[in-house]
Amino acid sequence: MEKAAGDEAYFQRSSLFWLTVITLSFGYYTWVVFWPQSIPYQNLGPLGPFTQYLVDHHHALLRNGYWLAWLIHVGESLCAVVLCKQGNRF
C-alpha cells in the first residue's frame, strides 16, 4: 500500500471536549449501576427523574449494558492492537 499523502499520521488525538464528555458519562453510568442509592436525583434536573426511573424499573438492563459496553471497548482496543501490529500487510 502507498503511504498517506504527505506522510500524514493516521491517528489523531481526540478533542478535549469529547474526552471529557465520555469520561464523565461513563463515570455517571458507573455510579448509577453500582451506587444508585447515593445519587441526589432531585438535584440533577431532568436527568434525575429519568435516571431514577431506569434504576427502579430497569436496573438489570443497566447492569448488563454496563458490562456489555466494557466488553465492546476491550474488544475494539484488542482489535486495534492487532491491526496496528500488522501494519501495511493487508
PEUR-V347823 format. One record per pair of residues at least 12 apart in sequence whose C-alpha atoms are under 7 Angstrom apart, sorted by the first residue. I is the first residue (numbers start at 1). J is the second residue. D is the distance in whole Angstrom. If there is no record, write none. Layout:
# PEUR-V347823
i = <I,I>
j = <J,J>
d = <D,D>
This chain:
# PEUR-V347823
i = <1,33,33>
j = <88,62,63>
d = <6,6,6>
